[in-house]
């Protein structure tokens, strides 16, 4: 079954690379709708309620994955199809790169209003007052972070735990995006979701950074310089994981990330990551290209990891 899992990860990655996210009836969007209904029923302004919410919302997809694994035990073709479908469902690499290239196109054309309107597809910052360099910075940072969240981390957990790992990770990451931010409503309720997502991304974020260092020449970056910037700046970000990816991306592109971020209702000022100029449209295109290279390396490692995964005793 390990070979079926490995082949399924490769096939699912290929499906995402070819077709991207389904435009209609996306399972992750369906999960988000169900999670909103669950939140409506469980919400209280305390951490225990948030922990119960997180346990149910992540536990149910994980249990479904375990049940699917049991149903396909001894049936390698069925396991292959199941793993490929689950991998395709949870990955977002093609869509991420496409959004980046779309933003780069708007900025090259000088269409700042269109870029502002599109930024919400990548991150939750308030774009109203962002100029071209700040829109480019927001896009590069989002590509860097989401290369881990939407590509490397799902593949990591698919290699470690198969279909249950794929589904549980995507559920946890989706919850973090929904309730894991520091707003008045979710400051306590979203704590469990945020901490679970942080824990699940500890290893994948660092792998993403290392793969970014290795792939830096793909976008005319220097490995030694990328490694230097990553090692120097990786822990300056308030997130234990985003700084790993963003600092490596900054080093590979030779730009400076970080600064003042305005969200709807709150402002954060973050340390600078990297050296050099602020990003431009051309850096977005390079970031998208680098993200794709990191994804290919990650799925190759994931397939090997699935093949080498210890057999479970019956």
FENPEPE-V712335 format. One record per residue. N is the residue number from 1. PSI is psi in whole degrees, -180 to 180 (* if undefined). D_LAST is the distance of its C-alpha to the last C-alpha in Angstrom with 2 decimals. Layout:
n | psi | d_last
N | PSI | D_LAST
N | PSI | D_LAST
This chain:
n | psi | d_last
1 | -22 | 13.56
2 | -37 | 14.95
3 | -38 | 18.13
4 | -40 | 18.46
5 | -45 | 18.25
6 | -45 | 20.80
7 | -36 | 23.04
8 | -39 | 22.89
9 | -44 | 24.06
10 | -44 | 26.88
11 | -42 | 27.87
12 | -39 | 27.92
13 | -43 | 30.07
14 | -40 | 32.31
15 | -41 | 32.77
16 | -42 | 33.78
17 | -34 | 36.14
18 | -43 | 37.73
19 | -20 | 37.99
20 | -162 | 37.38
21 | 142 | 36.74
22 | 137 | 37.43
23 | -26 | 40.92
24 | 148 | 40.23
25 | 42 | 37.35
26 | 127 | 35.33
27 | -35 | 32.06
28 | -39 | 32.59
29 | -39 | 36.07
30 | -41 | 34.75
31 | -42 | 32.34
32 | -40 | 35.37
33 | -43 | 37.36
34 | -38 | 34.78
35 | -35 | 34.50
36 | -41 | 38.29
37 | -40 | 38.33
38 | -42 | 35.77
39 | -43 | 37.93
40 | -36 | 40.98
41 | -29 | 39.44
42 | -13 | 37.99
43 | 129 | 40.48
44 | 154 | 42.25
45 | 62 | 43.77
46 | 164 | 41.34
47 | -31 | 38.13
48 | -43 | 36.16
49 | -41 | 36.72
50 | -36 | 35.69
51 | -41 | 32.46
52 | -43 | 31.63
53 | -47 | 32.59
54 | -42 | 30.39
55 | -44 | 27.35
56 | -47 | 27.77
57 | -30 | 28.83
58 | -36 | 25.95
59 | -37 | 23.28
60 | -49 | 23.92
61 | -37 | 23.48
62 | -42 | 20.28
63 | -39 | 18.95
64 | -39 | 20.23
65 | -41 | 18.47
66 | -43 | 15.05
67 | -41 | 16.01
68 | -39 | 17.19
69 | -45 | 14.04
70 | -38 | 12.13
71 | -24 | 15.18
72 | 9 | 15.15
73 | 131 | 11.60
74 | 6 | 12.54
75 | 81 | 16.11
76 | -36 | 17.19
77 | -42 | 20.77
78 | -40 | 20.08
79 | -41 | 17.90
80 | -49 | 20.81
81 | -44 | 23.36
82 | -47 | 21.60
83 | -40 | 21.26
84 | -44 | 24.82
85 | -43 | 26.23
86 | -41 | 24.67
87 | -46 | 25.88
88 | -41 | 29.30
89 | -41 | 29.49
90 | -16 | 28.95
91 | 155 | 31.00
92 | 29 | 34.76
93 | -47 | 36.04
94 | -43 | 38.53
95 | -42 | 39.97
96 | -49 | 40.33
97 | -38 | 42.19
98 | -41 | 44.28
99 | -40 | 45.39
100 | -46 | 46.36
101 | -34 | 48.40
102 | -43 | 50.05
103 | -42 | 51.11
104 | -40 | 52.44
105 | -43 | 54.46
106 | -44 | 56.04
107 | -37 | 57.00
108 | -36 | 58.44
109 | -2 | 60.56
110 | 17 | 61.69
111 | 74 | 60.29
112 | -42 | 59.30
113 | -41 | 59.32
114 | -40 | 56.76
115 | -41 | 54.55
116 | -43 | 54.85
117 | -28 | 53.87
118 | -18 | 50.80
119 | -31 | 49.50
120 | -18 | 47.69
121 | -12 | 45.16
122 | -36 | 44.05
123 | 173 | 44.63
124 | 21 | 46.14
125 | 153 | 49.34
126 | 113 | 52.73
127 | -1 | 54.31
128 | -40 | 57.80
129 | 10 | 59.45
130 | 133 | 57.40
131 | -175 | 59.39
132 | -48 | 58.21
133 | -37 | 56.92
134 | -34 | 55.03
135 | -40 | 53.49
136 | -41 | 52.46
137 | -46 | 51.01
138 | -39 | 49.01
139 | -46 | 47.62
140 | -43 | 46.70
141 | -40 | 45.01
142 | -40 | 43.03
143 | -43 | 41.94
144 | -51 | 40.85
145 | -42 | 38.83
146 | -15 | 37.31
147 | -36 | 36.28
148 | -54 | 33.67
149 | -40 | 33.07
150 | -6 | 33.07
151 | -67 | 31.71
152 | -46 | 30.17
153 | -46 | 28.27
154 | -40 | 26.53
155 | -40 | 25.54
156 | -52 | 24.33
157 | -25 | 22.00
158 | -39 | 20.93
159 | -39 | 19.99
160 | -43 | 18.18
161 | 11 | 16.35
162 | -149 | 17.07
163 | -43 | 18.74
164 | -38 | 18.19
165 | -42 | 19.84
166 | -49 | 22.63
167 | -42 | 23.48
168 | -42 | 23.31
169 | -48 | 25.46
170 | -38 | 28.00
171 | -46 | 28.29
172 | -43 | 28.94
173 | -37 | 31.41
174 | -42 | 33.21
175 | -42 | 33.60
176 | -41 | 35.06
177 | -30 | 37.60
178 | -44 | 38.50
179 | 0 | 38.81
180 | 9 | 38.14
181 | 165 | 41.75
182 | 62 | 44.45
183 | 163 | 46.57
184 | -37 | 48.17
185 | -36 | 45.86
186 | 7 | 42.57
187 | -37 | 43.46
188 | -44 | 41.43
189 | -34 | 39.39
190 | 4 | 37.94
191 | -47 | 37.08
192 | -43 | 33.37
193 | -42 | 32.94
194 | -43 | 34.92
195 | -36 | 33.08
196 | -44 | 29.62
197 | -42 | 30.89
198 | -45 | 32.38
199 | -42 | 29.17
200 | -21 | 27.13
201 | 0 | 29.94
202 | -54 | 30.54
203 | -46 | 28.71
204 | -36 | 29.43
205 | -40 | 33.12
206 | -35 | 33.53
207 | -41 | 31.82
208 | -44 | 34.22
209 | -45 | 37.11
210 | -40 | 36.19
211 | -34 | 35.82
212 | -42 | 39.15
213 | -48 | 40.75
214 | -35 | 39.50
215 | 0 | 40.67
216 | -41 | 44.01
217 | -20 | 46.12
218 | -28 | 45.04
219 | 31 | 47.46
220 | 26 | 49.97
221 | 170 | 48.59
222 | 126 | 48.49
223 | -45 | 45.23
224 | -41 | 46.96
225 | -40 | 48.77
226 | -43 | 45.70
227 | -41 | 43.81
228 | -47 | 46.85
229 | -42 | 47.14
230 | -49 | 43.44
231 | -34 | 43.44
232 | -41 | 46.70
233 | -7 | 46.12
234 | -28 | 42.39
235 | 8 | 42.56
236 | -18 | 45.82
237 | 145 | 44.30
238 | -25 | 43.61
239 | 138 | 40.09
240 | -12 | 37.60
241 | -41 | 36.27
242 | -37 | 39.07
243 | -29 | 41.32
244 | -49 | 38.93
245 | -43 | 39.12
246 | -39 | 42.76
247 | -40 | 44.13
248 | -41 | 42.51
249 | -42 | 43.87
250 | -43 | 47.27
251 | -41 | 47.34
252 | -37 | 46.38
253 | -14 | 49.03
254 | 37 | 51.66
255 | 173 | 52.28
256 | 122 | 52.42
257 | 178 | 50.13
258 | 177 | 50.18
259 | -154 | 53.12
260 | 123 | 54.05
261 | 129 | 51.72
262 | 117 | 53.03
263 | 174 | 50.65
264 | 102 | 51.90
265 | -5 | 53.37
266 | 159 | 52.46
267 | 138 | 53.12
268 | 136 | 51.13
269 | 118 | 52.62
270 | 151 | 50.15
271 | 155 | 50.87
272 | 145 | 51.57
273 | 125 | 48.94
274 | 175 | 50.20
275 | 160 | 53.70
276 | -167 | 56.01
277 | 169 | 57.25
278 | 153 | 55.78
279 | 155 | 53.71
280 | -180 | 55.40
281 | -39 | 54.36
282 | -30 | 53.78
283 | -31 | 51.23
284 | -46 | 49.24
285 | -41 | 49.01
286 | -38 | 47.90
287 | -41 | 45.27
288 | -40 | 43.85
289 | -43 | 43.82
290 | -39 | 42.09
291 | -43 | 39.46
292 | -40 | 38.68
293 | -43 | 38.40
294 | -39 | 36.03
295 | -43 | 33.87
296 | -43 | 33.66
297 | -40 | 32.68
298 | -42 | 30.05
299 | -32 | 28.32
300 | -45 | 28.42
301 | -38 | 26.74
302 | -41 | 24.16
303 | -42 | 23.25
304 | -42 | 22.96
305 | -41 | 20.89
306 | -39 | 18.39
307 | -34 | 18.23
308 | -1 | 17.75
309 | 133 | 15.14
310 | 142 | 12.39
311 | 142 | 9.15
312 | 138 | 6.32
313 | 136 | 3.75
314 | * | 0.00
